[in-house]
Amino acid sequence: MTGSQPLKGVELLYTSDEQKCPSDKSKSLTLTLNIQCDKAQTENPKSGTWNKDPCNIEHTIASKYGCPVYEYGLMSKFFEEYSMFLGALFIAVGLYLAFFGNQFVEKMIAFITTVAVFFSGLYLTNMLFGSIITKGTTPVWVGWIVLISWAIVGSLVGCWMARRKKWALAVIGCFAGLMFGSLLDTSFMVSNSIVYYLVIVACGMIAFALTLKFESHVIIVSTAFMGSYGVIRGISMYAGGFPSE
């Protein structure tokens, strides 16, 4: 019903520009319709309750139609909260990957592996725990702990993978494939969850196999694609209109 408790229902406010309050002509007549979330209420809404204010009429009913059809996970809300900062970070990292990704191969392997583990970890955290955490009131510091934890894990894995070039490149190619699969789902607006994840996993596996066979070519394509994706995703945090992953 409010910004801090969006799962309780929907509030619709109507204000009349023509009709005035019968008891006070100086006030506009308003109608507030509160549709409270009640998943057990599958039939048509019952009469509900009315308030006694003749100027600000308020009607409250319980219905399944007041429940959200989609809930943002924890990390989705966190990214929305700090979109200005994260947008600049995405653009800077994306430009570096797109134009300099093929130089300093070992350093790039460490860097890209870190980025891959970092974002994969965030996605996994959001998928497994996001909806559970958002049922209550989650403080902002939880998002920062998740963010920093995966950054540390990603850095450690990146340093370890830099010494294993062939498999590291395969992981980078796999991550690029996963991103490409996510982009396909977003472009074609895939709504079926099974098909959605099958497309992502299939693209990741294909990219993994191709990278093992065509190392040098795939690293160029992967870094260019991930870089351009990061730039566009960063710009979208300012411009808006980009469908959420």
Steps between C-alpha positions, in 0.01 A plus 500: 500500500802725549848528351648317799229232506406438135390141561195596710290609205410780261371848578313699233426868561248693288454877536207677333571832331130572451310366802555660839451349843126517594577614854785739413496664156857624544633143482521268201325168518745206517456125483766259627470132409716268711538150353670293768696190399319180595604200293224288659233735364465350152137600441377845408571756775229534766347827616794598721497797736433872456623792707274781628674802349266661240788693340760224482309184427704184562403144413704197605462149356705180510579319176764290327520782244672714760795259514809566287545291186876562509731581790841664473769303675740644752779579251255648248388749763859567600604571140202732460589683823861567388443517125685833463824364645474151347411645158829692488690188613337286231585755229864533610559124526311439175710749305821348635392147408377600154816684392783344701369152580743323268809659658679372810333160470586370848385818671185501291435137588522587869284809456230341283485188717454726802216683323344170387506347850380827652191536281427126497510507880265798515259331260512176701446686828205687355348185353533292820444754778366819341129423529543364855685807625258746339209356701631693798675829551856460377756768595722647228819366658395144408534592132845649561615186686383279211669733250835511686498126576460402136762758399751331734408150382520613137846653553634181657359283221631746239858482634481119511357469148761737348755219540282258303458685172313243291228425753481862606426605143234230483335643813511849349343370179236318704414818690472693174268227374284530812474875448411446134229253602360752750500763225310265268237436769464873557479580127235237427319554835512134602245457782523125561753451783612156378567623146663815644766308692543233230595771249754651741657165593511383136676820387748467786584137413540575129728795574704286742558233232585755230751674725693178559538463123548863390677667790641819347193584293254438781687720749473791253129444441425433869671812633348716226152364570525525879645849470225627271236335720646673808498841328139468382386362837676785677336761275161337560535568874483871412273490195267224620285274284732197507315182608634356823694174473 
